[in-house]
Amino acid sequence: MKILLPHELAQRVVRELQKAGCREIGGILMGQHVSEECFRIVDLTIQHKGGGVVSFVRIVSGFIDSLNRFFNRTGHNYKEFNYLGEWHSHPSFSPVPSAVDVASMDEIISDESIGANFAILLIARLDTAQELESTVTVFSMAHSPQRAELILES
């Protein structure tokens, strides 16, 4: 799977990571189905609360309004525009999913009320040059977690 990340959203994440320093932050990703196995991140939320030095706790109530606004903006065209997944930072560790991250994502994709066929987890941090370093992992009921290709758009 390919995940496209527009430059302006990547820069927004960089700015938020710089502000957060050593605290983990995160949010949800809203995307557009571009083509078979290719999705573009078109919006994301930033959750500043719930993050410590080594953990991030997602606050569900904080993103429901954001999702509703996104769906209204995209004409409730769920086939093309929908919830894509989650993101959070690992400022002090490698940007790969921890066991807790995997368990959280497994919980999301198995939750029938969410109804997601899959969900991605983007984990980000700043490298020594203060540039975005990140990975994307795809979670689904059909297979074990798989790495996706993240393409930064200019």
Rosetta constraint file for C-alpha pairs under 8 A:
AtomPair CA 1 CA 37 HARMONIC 4.74 0.50
AtomPair CA 1 CA 38 HARMONIC 5.85 0.50
AtomPair CA 1 CA 138 HARMONIC 7.99 0.50
AtomPair CA 1 CA 148 HARMONIC 5.09 0.50
AtomPair CA 1 CA 149 HARMONIC 6.32 0.50
AtomPair CA 2 CA 37 HARMONIC 6.21 0.50
AtomPair CA 2 CA 38 HARMONIC 4.69 0.50
AtomPair CA 2 CA 39 HARMONIC 6.39 0.50
AtomPair CA 2 CA 148 HARMONIC 5.78 0.50
AtomPair CA 2 CA 149 HARMONIC 4.80 0.50
AtomPair CA 2 CA 150 HARMONIC 6.07 0.50
AtomPair CA 2 CA 151 HARMONIC 7.11 0.50
AtomPair CA 3 CA 38 HARMONIC 5.92 0.50
AtomPair CA 3 CA 39 HARMONIC 5.06 0.50
AtomPair CA 3 CA 40 HARMONIC 5.65 0.50
AtomPair CA 3 CA 41 HARMONIC 7.11 0.50
AtomPair CA 3 CA 136 HARMONIC 7.91 0.50
AtomPair CA 3 CA 148 HARMONIC 6.90 0.50
AtomPair CA 3 CA 149 HARMONIC 6.07 0.50
AtomPair CA 3 CA 150 HARMONIC 4.89 0.50
AtomPair CA 3 CA 151 HARMONIC 6.06 0.50
AtomPair CA 4 CA 38 HARMONIC 7.53 0.50
AtomPair CA 4 CA 39 HARMONIC 6.13 0.50
AtomPair CA 4 CA 40 HARMONIC 4.40 0.50
AtomPair CA 4 CA 41 HARMONIC 6.12 0.50
AtomPair CA 4 CA 150 HARMONIC 6.02 0.50
AtomPair CA 4 CA 151 HARMONIC 4.83 0.50
AtomPair CA 4 CA 152 HARMONIC 6.03 0.50
AtomPair CA 4 CA 153 HARMONIC 6.50 0.50
AtomPair CA 5 CA 9 HARMONIC 6.77 0.50
AtomPair CA 5 CA 10 HARMONIC 6.52 0.50
AtomPair CA 5 CA 40 HARMONIC 6.11 0.50
AtomPair CA 5 CA 41 HARMONIC 5.49 0.50
AtomPair CA 5 CA 42 HARMONIC 7.76 0.50
AtomPair CA 5 CA 150 HARMONIC 7.06 0.50
AtomPair CA 5 CA 151 HARMONIC 6.04 0.50
AtomPair CA 5 CA 152 HARMONIC 4.90 0.50
AtomPair CA 5 CA 153 HARMONIC 5.75 0.50
AtomPair CA 6 CA 10 HARMONIC 6.34 0.50
AtomPair CA 6 CA 40 HARMONIC 7.73 0.50
AtomPair CA 6 CA 41 HARMONIC 7.19 0.50
AtomPair CA 6 CA 42 HARMONIC 7.55 0.50
AtomPair CA 6 CA 152 HARMONIC 6.03 0.50
AtomPair CA 6 CA 153 HARMONIC 4.64 0.50
AtomPair CA 6 CA 154 HARMONIC 6.47 0.50
AtomPair CA 7 CA 11 HARMONIC 6.14 0.50
AtomPair CA 7 CA 152 HARMONIC 6.35 0.50
AtomPair CA 7 CA 153 HARMONIC 5.39 0.50
AtomPair CA 7 CA 154 HARMONIC 5.17 0.50
AtomPair CA 8 CA 12 HARMONIC 6.20 0.50
AtomPair CA 9 CA 13 HARMONIC 6.29 0.50
AtomPair CA 9 CA 42 HARMONIC 7.92 0.50
AtomPair CA 9 CA 43 HARMONIC 7.40 0.50
AtomPair CA 9 CA 44 HARMONIC 7.87 0.50
AtomPair CA 10 CA 14 HARMONIC 6.30 0.50
AtomPair CA 10 CA 132 HARMONIC 7.42 0.50
AtomPair CA 10 CA 152 HARMONIC 7.62 0.50
AtomPair CA 11 CA 15 HARMONIC 6.22 0.50
AtomPair CA 12 CA 16 HARMONIC 6.27 0.50
AtomPair CA 13 CA 17 HARMONIC 6.04 0.50
AtomPair CA 14 CA 18 HARMONIC 6.17 0.50
AtomPair CA 14 CA 126 HARMONIC 7.13 0.50
AtomPair CA 14 CA 130 HARMONIC 7.78 0.50
AtomPair CA 14 CA 131 HARMONIC 7.02 0.50
AtomPair CA 14 CA 132 HARMONIC 6.17 0.50
AtomPair CA 15 CA 19 HARMONIC 6.34 0.50
AtomPair CA 16 CA 20 HARMONIC 6.11 0.50
AtomPair CA 16 CA 46 HARMONIC 7.93 0.50
AtomPair CA 17 CA 21 HARMONIC 6.22 0.50
AtomPair CA 17 CA 25 HARMONIC 7.51 0.50
AtomPair CA 17 CA 89 HARMONIC 7.57 0.50
AtomPair CA 17 CA 91 HARMONIC 7.94 0.50
AtomPair CA 17 CA 125 HARMONIC 6.97 0.50
AtomPair CA 17 CA 126 HARMONIC 7.07 0.50
AtomPair CA 18 CA 126 HARMONIC 7.80 0.50
AtomPair CA 18 CA 130 HARMONIC 7.94 0.50
AtomPair CA 20 CA 24 HARMONIC 7.08 0.50
AtomPair CA 20 CA 25 HARMONIC 7.01 0.50
AtomPair CA 20 CA 48 HARMONIC 7.84 0.50
AtomPair CA 21 CA 91 HARMONIC 7.33 0.50
AtomPair CA 22 CA 52 HARMONIC 7.93 0.50
AtomPair CA 22 CA 53 HARMONIC 5.74 0.50
AtomPair CA 22 CA 91 HARMONIC 5.56 0.50
AtomPair CA 22 CA 92 HARMONIC 6.70 0.50
AtomPair CA 23 CA 51 HARMONIC 5.81 0.50
AtomPair CA 23 CA 52 HARMONIC 4.92 0.50
AtomPair CA 23 CA 53 HARMONIC 4.66 0.50
AtomPair CA 23 CA 54 HARMONIC 7.52 0.50
AtomPair CA 23 CA 91 HARMONIC 6.96 0.50
AtomPair CA 24 CA 51 HARMONIC 4.66 0.50
AtomPair CA 24 CA 52 HARMONIC 5.58 0.50
AtomPair CA 24 CA 53 HARMONIC 6.04 0.50
AtomPair CA 24 CA 54 HARMONIC 6.93 0.50
AtomPair CA 24 CA 55 HARMONIC 6.28 0.50
AtomPair CA 24 CA 56 HARMONIC 5.66 0.50
AtomPair CA 24 CA 88 HARMONIC 6.74 0.50
AtomPair CA 24 CA 89 HARMONIC 5.14 0.50
AtomPair CA 24 CA 90 HARMONIC 6.09 0.50
AtomPair CA 24 CA 91 HARMONIC 6.49 0.50
AtomPair CA 25 CA 46 HARMONIC 7.13 0.50
AtomPair CA 25 CA 47 HARMONIC 5.98 0.50
AtomPair CA 25 CA 48 HARMONIC 5.52 0.50
AtomPair CA 25 CA 49 HARMONIC 7.39 0.50
AtomPair CA 25 CA 50 HARMONIC 7.58 0.50
AtomPair CA 25 CA 51 HARMONIC 5.50 0.50
AtomPair CA 25 CA 56 HARMONIC 6.44 0.50
AtomPair CA 25 CA 88 HARMONIC 5.43 0.50
AtomPair CA 25 CA 89 HARMONIC 5.59 0.50
AtomPair CA 26 CA 45 HARMONIC 7.50 0.50
AtomPair CA 26 CA 46 HARMONIC 5.61 0.50
AtomPair CA 26 CA 47 HARMONIC 5.33 0.50
AtomPair CA 26 CA 48 HARMONIC 7.19 0.50
AtomPair CA 26 CA 56 HARMONIC 7.36 0.50
AtomPair CA 26 CA 58 HARMONIC 7.68 0.50
AtomPair CA 26 CA 86 HARMONIC 7.50 0.50
AtomPair CA 26 CA 87 HARMONIC 5.21 0.50
AtomPair CA 26 CA 88 HARMONIC 3.66 0.50
AtomPair CA 26 CA 89 HARMONIC 6.16 0.50
AtomPair CA 27 CA 44 HARMONIC 6.69 0.50
AtomPair CA 27 CA 45 HARMONIC 4.86 0.50
AtomPair CA 27 CA 46 HARMONIC 4.94 0.50
AtomPair CA 27 CA 47 HARMONIC 5.26 0.50
AtomPair CA 27 CA 58 HARMONIC 7.26 0.50
AtomPair CA 27 CA 63 HARMONIC 7.72 0.50
AtomPair CA 27 CA 86 HARMONIC 5.86 0.50
AtomPair CA 27 CA 87 HARMONIC 5.43 0.50
AtomPair CA 27 CA 88 HARMONIC 6.33 0.50
AtomPair CA 28 CA 44 HARMONIC 5.55 0.50
AtomPair CA 28 CA 45 HARMONIC 5.42 0.50
AtomPair CA 28 CA 46 HARMONIC 7.63 0.50
AtomPair CA 28 CA 63 HARMONIC 7.24 0.50
AtomPair CA 28 CA 83 HARMONIC 7.72 0.50
AtomPair CA 28 CA 84 HARMONIC 7.70 0.50
AtomPair CA 28 CA 85 HARMONIC 5.82 0.50
AtomPair CA 28 CA 86 HARMONIC 4.28 0.50
AtomPair CA 28 CA 87 HARMONIC 5.89 0.50
AtomPair CA 29 CA 41 HARMONIC 6.45 0.50
AtomPair CA 29 CA 42 HARMONIC 7.81 0.50
AtomPair CA 29 CA 43 HARMONIC 6.16 0.50
AtomPair CA 29 CA 44 HARMONIC 4.55 0.50
AtomPair CA 29 CA 45 HARMONIC 6.85 0.50
AtomPair CA 29 CA 83 HARMONIC 6.29 0.50
AtomPair CA 29 CA 84 HARMONIC 5.31 0.50
AtomPair CA 29 CA 85 HARMONIC 5.09 0.50
AtomPair CA 29 CA 86 HARMONIC 5.42 0.50
AtomPair CA 29 CA 87 HARMONIC 6.76 0.50
AtomPair CA 30 CA 41 HARMONIC 5.84 0.50
AtomPair CA 30 CA 42 HARMONIC 5.92 0.50
AtomPair CA 30 CA 43 HARMONIC 5.15 0.50
AtomPair CA 30 CA 44 HARMONIC 5.87 0.50
AtomPair CA 30 CA 67 HARMONIC 7.73 0.50
AtomPair CA 30 CA 70 HARMONIC 7.74 0.50
AtomPair CA 30 CA 81 HARMONIC 7.31 0.50
AtomPair CA 30 CA 82 HARMONIC 5.77 0.50
AtomPair CA 30 CA 83 HARMONIC 4.62 0.50
AtomPair CA 30 CA 84 HARMONIC 5.04 0.50
AtomPair CA 30 CA 85 HARMONIC 7.06 0.50
AtomPair CA 31 CA 39 HARMONIC 6.33 0.50
AtomPair CA 31 CA 40 HARMONIC 5.36 0.50
AtomPair CA 31 CA 41 HARMONIC 4.35 0.50
AtomPair CA 31 CA 42 HARMONIC 5.10 0.50
AtomPair CA 31 CA 43 HARMONIC 6.77 0.50
AtomPair CA 31 CA 81 HARMONIC 5.61 0.50
AtomPair CA 31 CA 82 HARMONIC 5.57 0.50
AtomPair CA 31 CA 83 HARMONIC 6.18 0.50
AtomPair CA 31 CA 84 HARMONIC 5.31 0.50
AtomPair CA 32 CA 39 HARMONIC 5.48 0.50
AtomPair CA 32 CA 40 HARMONIC 5.12 0.50
AtomPair CA 32 CA 41 HARMONIC 6.48 0.50
AtomPair CA 32 CA 42 HARMONIC 6.51 0.50
AtomPair CA 32 CA 80 HARMONIC 5.40 0.50
AtomPair CA 32 CA 81 HARMONIC 4.52 0.50
AtomPair CA 32 CA 82 HARMONIC 6.63 0.50
AtomPair CA 33 CA 38 HARMONIC 6.39 0.50
AtomPair CA 33 CA 39 HARMONIC 4.66 0.50
AtomPair CA 33 CA 40 HARMONIC 6.64 0.50
AtomPair CA 33 CA 79 HARMONIC 7.48 0.50
AtomPair CA 33 CA 80 HARMONIC 4.93 0.50
AtomPair CA 33 CA 81 HARMONIC 6.40 0.50
AtomPair CA 34 CA 38 HARMONIC 5.54 0.50
AtomPair CA 34 CA 39 HARMONIC 5.22 0.50
AtomPair CA 34 CA 40 HARMONIC 6.57 0.50
AtomPair CA 34 CA 80 HARMONIC 7.62 0.50
AtomPair CA 35 CA 39 HARMONIC 7.01 0.50
AtomPair CA 41 CA 84 HARMONIC 7.63 0.50
AtomPair CA 45 CA 63 HARMONIC 7.15 0.50
AtomPair CA 45 CA 66 HARMONIC 7.29 0.50
AtomPair CA 47 CA 58 HARMONIC 7.87 0.50
AtomPair CA 47 CA 59 HARMONIC 7.90 0.50
AtomPair CA 47 CA 62 HARMONIC 7.63 0.50
AtomPair CA 50 CA 56 HARMONIC 5.68 0.50
AtomPair CA 50 CA 57 HARMONIC 4.93 0.50
AtomPair CA 50 CA 58 HARMONIC 6.67 0.50
AtomPair CA 50 CA 59 HARMONIC 7.27 0.50
AtomPair CA 51 CA 55 HARMONIC 5.75 0.50
AtomPair CA 51 CA 56 HARMONIC 4.22 0.50
AtomPair CA 51 CA 57 HARMONIC 6.16 0.50
AtomPair CA 52 CA 56 HARMONIC 6.27 0.50
AtomPair CA 53 CA 91 HARMONIC 7.90 0.50
AtomPair CA 53 CA 92 HARMONIC 7.64 0.50
AtomPair CA 54 CA 90 HARMONIC 7.52 0.50
AtomPair CA 54 CA 92 HARMONIC 7.63 0.50
AtomPair CA 56 CA 88 HARMONIC 7.29 0.50
AtomPair CA 59 CA 63 HARMONIC 7.60 0.50
AtomPair CA 60 CA 64 HARMONIC 6.96 0.50
AtomPair CA 62 CA 66 HARMONIC 7.84 0.50
AtomPair CA 63 CA 67 HARMONIC 6.22 0.50
AtomPair CA 64 CA 68 HARMONIC 6.22 0.50
AtomPair CA 65 CA 69 HARMONIC 6.17 0.50
AtomPair CA 66 CA 70 HARMONIC 6.17 0.50
AtomPair CA 67 CA 71 HARMONIC 6.15 0.50
AtomPair CA 67 CA 83 HARMONIC 7.52 0.50
AtomPair CA 68 CA 72 HARMONIC 6.15 0.50
AtomPair CA 69 CA 73 HARMONIC 6.09 0.50
AtomPair CA 70 CA 74 HARMONIC 6.21 0.50
AtomPair CA 71 CA 75 HARMONIC 6.08 0.50
AtomPair CA 71 CA 76 HARMONIC 4.77 0.50
AtomPair CA 71 CA 77 HARMONIC 7.30 0.50
AtomPair CA 71 CA 78 HARMONIC 7.63 0.50
AtomPair CA 71 CA 81 HARMONIC 7.53 0.50
AtomPair CA 71 CA 82 HARMONIC 7.45 0.50
AtomPair CA 72 CA 76 HARMONIC 5.85 0.50
AtomPair CA 74 CA 81 HARMONIC 6.70 0.50
AtomPair CA 76 CA 81 HARMONIC 7.70 0.50
AtomPair CA 77 CA 81 HARMONIC 5.84 0.50
AtomPair CA 77 CA 82 HARMONIC 7.86 0.50
AtomPair CA 78 CA 82 HARMONIC 5.27 0.50
AtomPair CA 84 CA 118 HARMONIC 7.92 0.50
AtomPair CA 84 CA 119 HARMONIC 5.63 0.50
AtomPair CA 84 CA 120 HARMONIC 6.23 0.50
AtomPair CA 85 CA 119 HARMONIC 4.56 0.50
AtomPair CA 85 CA 120 HARMONIC 4.57 0.50
AtomPair CA 85 CA 121 HARMONIC 5.87 0.50
AtomPair CA 85 CA 122 HARMONIC 8.00 0.50
AtomPair CA 86 CA 119 HARMONIC 7.49 0.50
AtomPair CA 86 CA 120 HARMONIC 6.28 0.50
AtomPair CA 86 CA 121 HARMONIC 4.97 0.50
AtomPair CA 86 CA 122 HARMONIC 6.41 0.50
AtomPair CA 87 CA 121 HARMONIC 5.40 0.50
AtomPair CA 87 CA 122 HARMONIC 4.52 0.50
AtomPair CA 87 CA 123 HARMONIC 5.63 0.50
AtomPair CA 87 CA 124 HARMONIC 7.57 0.50
AtomPair CA 88 CA 121 HARMONIC 7.93 0.50
AtomPair CA 88 CA 122 HARMONIC 6.64 0.50
AtomPair CA 88 CA 123 HARMONIC 5.22 0.50
AtomPair CA 88 CA 124 HARMONIC 6.35 0.50
AtomPair CA 89 CA 95 HARMONIC 7.35 0.50
AtomPair CA 89 CA 123 HARMONIC 5.34 0.50
AtomPair CA 89 CA 124 HARMONIC 4.64 0.50
AtomPair CA 89 CA 125 HARMONIC 5.49 0.50
AtomPair CA 90 CA 94 HARMONIC 6.59 0.50
AtomPair CA 90 CA 95 HARMONIC 5.71 0.50
AtomPair CA 90 CA 123 HARMONIC 6.65 0.50
AtomPair CA 90 CA 124 HARMONIC 6.15 0.50
AtomPair CA 90 CA 125 HARMONIC 5.60 0.50
AtomPair CA 91 CA 124 HARMONIC 7.58 0.50
AtomPair CA 91 CA 125 HARMONIC 5.00 0.50
AtomPair CA 91 CA 126 HARMONIC 6.81 0.50
AtomPair CA 92 CA 125 HARMONIC 7.96 0.50
AtomPair CA 95 CA 123 HARMONIC 5.16 0.50
AtomPair CA 95 CA 124 HARMONIC 5.65 0.50
AtomPair CA 95 CA 125 HARMONIC 6.54 0.50
AtomPair CA 95 CA 133 HARMONIC 7.35 0.50
AtomPair CA 95 CA 134 HARMONIC 5.74 0.50
AtomPair CA 95 CA 135 HARMONIC 6.11 0.50
AtomPair CA 96 CA 123 HARMONIC 6.38 0.50
AtomPair CA 96 CA 135 HARMONIC 6.45 0.50
AtomPair CA 97 CA 101 HARMONIC 5.32 0.50
AtomPair CA 97 CA 102 HARMONIC 6.20 0.50
AtomPair CA 97 CA 121 HARMONIC 7.93 0.50
AtomPair CA 97 CA 123 HARMONIC 7.19 0.50
AtomPair CA 97 CA 137 HARMONIC 7.79 0.50
AtomPair CA 98 CA 102 HARMONIC 6.29 0.50
AtomPair CA 99 CA 103 HARMONIC 6.22 0.50
AtomPair CA 100 CA 104 HARMONIC 6.16 0.50
AtomPair CA 101 CA 105 HARMONIC 6.21 0.50
AtomPair CA 102 CA 106 HARMONIC 6.06 0.50
AtomPair CA 103 CA 107 HARMONIC 6.19 0.50
AtomPair CA 104 CA 108 HARMONIC 6.40 0.50
AtomPair CA 105 CA 109 HARMONIC 6.35 0.50
AtomPair CA 105 CA 119 HARMONIC 7.35 0.50
AtomPair CA 105 CA 121 HARMONIC 7.53 0.50
AtomPair CA 105 CA 139 HARMONIC 6.71 0.50
AtomPair CA 106 CA 110 HARMONIC 6.13 0.50
AtomPair CA 106 CA 139 HARMONIC 6.93 0.50
AtomPair CA 106 CA 140 HARMONIC 7.63 0.50
AtomPair CA 106 CA 141 HARMONIC 7.98 0.50
AtomPair CA 107 CA 111 HARMONIC 6.12 0.50
AtomPair CA 108 CA 114 HARMONIC 7.08 0.50
AtomPair CA 108 CA 116 HARMONIC 7.86 0.50
AtomPair CA 108 CA 119 HARMONIC 7.72 0.50
AtomPair CA 109 CA 114 HARMONIC 7.42 0.50
AtomPair CA 109 CA 115 HARMONIC 7.33 0.50
AtomPair CA 109 CA 116 HARMONIC 5.75 0.50
AtomPair CA 109 CA 117 HARMONIC 6.80 0.50
AtomPair CA 109 CA 118 HARMONIC 6.11 0.50
AtomPair CA 109 CA 119 HARMONIC 6.57 0.50
AtomPair CA 109 CA 139 HARMONIC 7.19 0.50
AtomPair CA 109 CA 140 HARMONIC 6.19 0.50
AtomPair CA 109 CA 141 HARMONIC 6.76 0.50
AtomPair CA 110 CA 141 HARMONIC 7.07 0.50
AtomPair CA 111 CA 115 HARMONIC 6.67 0.50
AtomPair CA 112 CA 116 HARMONIC 7.81 0.50
AtomPair CA 117 CA 140 HARMONIC 6.23 0.50
AtomPair CA 117 CA 141 HARMONIC 7.32 0.50
AtomPair CA 118 CA 138 HARMONIC 6.89 0.50
AtomPair CA 118 CA 139 HARMONIC 5.53 0.50
AtomPair CA 118 CA 140 HARMONIC 4.39 0.50
AtomPair CA 118 CA 141 HARMONIC 7.27 0.50
AtomPair CA 119 CA 138 HARMONIC 5.95 0.50
AtomPair CA 119 CA 139 HARMONIC 5.36 0.50
AtomPair CA 119 CA 140 HARMONIC 6.64 0.50
AtomPair CA 120 CA 136 HARMONIC 6.51 0.50
AtomPair CA 120 CA 137 HARMONIC 5.53 0.50
AtomPair CA 120 CA 138 HARMONIC 4.45 0.50
AtomPair CA 120 CA 139 HARMONIC 5.98 0.50
AtomPair CA 121 CA 136 HARMONIC 5.52 0.50
AtomPair CA 121 CA 137 HARMONIC 5.24 0.50
AtomPair CA 121 CA 138 HARMONIC 6.51 0.50
AtomPair CA 121 CA 139 HARMONIC 7.77 0.50
AtomPair CA 122 CA 134 HARMONIC 6.77 0.50
AtomPair CA 122 CA 135 HARMONIC 5.67 0.50
AtomPair CA 122 CA 136 HARMONIC 4.37 0.50
AtomPair CA 122 CA 137 HARMONIC 6.57 0.50
AtomPair CA 123 CA 134 HARMONIC 5.44 0.50
AtomPair CA 123 CA 135 HARMONIC 5.53 0.50
AtomPair CA 123 CA 136 HARMONIC 6.52 0.50
AtomPair CA 124 CA 132 HARMONIC 6.73 0.50
AtomPair CA 124 CA 133 HARMONIC 5.70 0.50
AtomPair CA 124 CA 134 HARMONIC 4.25 0.50
AtomPair CA 124 CA 135 HARMONIC 6.77 0.50
AtomPair CA 125 CA 132 HARMONIC 6.01 0.50
AtomPair CA 125 CA 133 HARMONIC 5.39 0.50
AtomPair CA 125 CA 134 HARMONIC 6.35 0.50
AtomPair CA 126 CA 130 HARMONIC 4.95 0.50
AtomPair CA 126 CA 131 HARMONIC 5.23 0.50
AtomPair CA 126 CA 132 HARMONIC 4.93 0.50
AtomPair CA 126 CA 133 HARMONIC 5.72 0.50
AtomPair CA 127 CA 131 HARMONIC 5.44 0.50
AtomPair CA 127 CA 132 HARMONIC 6.41 0.50
AtomPair CA 127 CA 133 HARMONIC 6.00 0.50
AtomPair CA 135 CA 147 HARMONIC 7.56 0.50
AtomPair CA 135 CA 148 HARMONIC 7.71 0.50
AtomPair CA 135 CA 150 HARMONIC 7.01 0.50
AtomPair CA 136 CA 147 HARMONIC 5.93 0.50
AtomPair CA 136 CA 148 HARMONIC 5.36 0.50
AtomPair CA 136 CA 149 HARMONIC 6.95 0.50
AtomPair CA 136 CA 150 HARMONIC 6.48 0.50
AtomPair CA 137 CA 145 HARMONIC 6.33 0.50
AtomPair CA 137 CA 146 HARMONIC 5.47 0.50
AtomPair CA 137 CA 147 HARMONIC 4.42 0.50
AtomPair CA 137 CA 148 HARMONIC 5.56 0.50
AtomPair CA 138 CA 145 HARMONIC 5.53 0.50
AtomPair CA 138 CA 146 HARMONIC 5.20 0.50
AtomPair CA 138 CA 147 HARMONIC 6.13 0.50
AtomPair CA 138 CA 148 HARMONIC 6.34 0.50
AtomPair CA 139 CA 143 HARMONIC 7.50 0.50
AtomPair CA 139 CA 144 HARMONIC 6.81 0.50
AtomPair CA 139 CA 145 HARMONIC 4.83 0.50
AtomPair CA 139 CA 146 HARMONIC 6.85 0.50
AtomPair CA 140 CA 144 HARMONIC 7.03 0.50
AtomPair CA 140 CA 145 HARMONIC 7.08 0.50
